Amino acid sequence: MEELARVNGVSLFTRTVGSGPDVIVLHGGPGAHHDYLLPQFDLLTNSRRLRYYDQRGGGRSPVQRDTAVGWQEQVADLHALIAHWSAAPATLLGYSWGGLLALLYALRHPERVGRLALVSPAAASVRGRAEFQRRFAERANDPRIADAQRRLAASGLRQRDPEAHRQRGFELAVAPYFRDPDRASALTPFRVTGRTQDEVWRSLGDYDLTGDLKRIRVPSLVMHGRHDPIPLWSAEDTARRLQAQLVVFEQSGHVPYVEETTRFVSVLDRFLPRSA
């Protein structure tokens, strides 16, 4: 089921699939949309209901340029949606930036959270984010990726088949997220709204949540790829402070739901609530 939810003066696109206990899915970005989590995340609709939404300022939840889209607005929207869906105490399943959003929400509204599942979570401090940016830039210069970009530029594909050229360009842009750059072709294409992405990170400033994470005391799971450009030590520290189970995906980078789909589903299926 798809619908627009009107909250906090904006319209948010939502998509609900499955039946059973609610699990609210928080996509990455910031400024992206939920579609690129599909079809793999939908495999979790085994005796549970997944509630997706496009966060304000991204995907099918566009806003006017003078509308604030910082982290506090994103937290307020999630709070309103949890009330709209009568989903408290909420199970939050956050991917990448969505994992950080889940932590920001749990710190502000601990009584409204019942369970946290963080997949490849963005670093909980600006130090970890800086290390991610360094590693990503380094990977983008991988000879395999650089050579493929040169071959694409010289191929004439832009003129012959613009859609195929866009697809290949997308694959090469996201390849540094993968352990094996060739697996990027299996990721559903997406776009990021630059203004939203920039404003969220700007609004966070020199953030550091690590000292506060011990205040979150709900059942928690952290999943992270061994080869993720977001450093593993960041996920390990988050898991330790949350007293959470940590599951490392040895054959994955940032996208274990694509790179190790079967194990991804198995681990989450055991952790997430489901109908008896």
C-alpha positions, -999 to 999 in steps of 0.1 A, spaced: 0 0 0 13 34 -9 1 67 6 11 102 14 13 110 51 9 147 60 32 154 90 49 186 103 37 206 72 52 182 46 39 152 27 59 121 30 56 92 6 50 59 25 49 23 14 36 -6 36 40 -43 28 33 -75 47 13 -81 79 22 -85 115 43 -64 140 55 -31 125 91 -26 115 99 10 103 126 11 77 149 41 75 168 44 42 202 60 38 215 91 21 206 116 35 185 128 6 179 94 -10 147 73 -11 136 39 0 135 22 -34 171 12 -36 166 -11 -6 144 -32 -28 138 -60 -36 160 -75 -9 145 -58 21 110 -70 11 122 -105 18 118 -96 54 80 -95 52 77 -129 68 50 -125 95 58 -88 99 48 -55 83 75 -32 69 67 5 68 90 24 44 90 61 38 109 86 17 124 111 42 117 148 37 136 163 8 143 131 -11 126 107 -35 88 112 -36 88 135 -5 101 167 -21 99 200 -3 102 237 -11 138 250 -11 130 271 20 118 241 40 143 229 66 155 194 61 182 190 89 185 162 113 161 176 139 134 179 112 141 143 102 137 131 138 105 151 142 91 135 110 99 100 123 83 108 156 51 120 138 50 88 117 54 65 146 23 83 162 5 82 128 10 44 126 5 38 163 38 19 162 53 28 196 74 13 210 88 12 176 112 -13 159 135 7 138 155 -9 110 180 17 98 204 14 69 235 36 66 225 72 74 192 56 85 211 38 112 224 72 125 188 86 123 176 57 144 202 65 170 193 102 170 157 94 174 163 69 202 184 94 221 156 120 219 127 97 224 139 66 243 104 57 255 92 54 219 117 28 208 114 -9 215 141 -24 193 170 -12 170 185 -30 140 213 -10 124 226 -22 90 260 -6 79 253 23 102 268 57 94 295 66 120 283 79 153 309 106 153 323 131 128 357 114 133 343 82 119 326 100 91 359 117 81 375 83 79 347 70 57 352 99 33 389 92 31 384 55 25 357 61 -1 379 85 -21 407 61 -20 385 33 -33 371 55 -61 407 56 -74 408 18 -76 424 10 -110 395 -12 -120 370 16 -114 392 43 -130 398 22 -161 361 14 -164 353 51 -162 378 59 -190 364 32 -212 328 45 -206 338 80 -215 354 68 -247 327 43 -257 302 67 -273 275 50 -253 261 84 -242 250 91 -278 240 56 -287 221 46 -256 217 74 -230 198 51 -206 225 24 -207 251 52 -202 233 65 -171 230 30 -157 267 23 -162 276 57 -147 255 49 -116 272 15 -112 307 31 -113 296 59 -89 285 34 -62 312 7 -69 335 19 -41 308 8 -16 312 -28 -26 338 -54 -18 336 -65 -54 330 -35 -76 313 -57 -102 285 -64 -78 273 -27 -81 252 -37 -111 229 -56 -87 220 -24 -67 187 -7 -76 195 28 -90 188 58 -69 194 95 -67 204 118 -38 190 153 -34 222 172 -28 206 201 -8 191 176 17 223 157 20 243 188 26 219 203 51 216 172 72 254 169 76 258 206 81 231 206 108 250 178 127 282 199 128 310 183 147 287 156 161 297 128 185 270 106 198 293 79 212 293 91 248 255 92 248 248 57 233 250 40 267 217 57 275 199 36 249 189 3 265 167 -17 241 175 -49 223 198 -39 195 216 -55 165 245 -40 145 254 -55 111 285 -44 92 305 -55 62 342 -63 68 350 -43 36 327 -13 43 344 21 37 326 31 69 352 17 93 344 -15 112 358 0 144 329 25 143 303 -2 141 322 -22 168 322 8 191 285 15 185 276 -21 192 297 -21 224 281 10 238 246 -2 229 254 -37 244 242 -49 210 249 -81 191 274 -74 163 273 -94 131 302 -89 106 296 -99 70 330 -111 57 322 -109 20 305 -75 20 313 -39 18 286 -13 26 257 -33 10 253 -67 27 217 -69 16 230 -72 -20 264 -89 -14 252 -115 11 214 -115 7 207 -149 22 226 -143 54 213 -107 56 177 -120 56 185 -149 80 201 -127 106 173 -101 106 146 -127 105 158 -140 138 160 -106 154 130 -86 142 96 -92 158 72 -114 139 37 -129 144 35 -160 165 
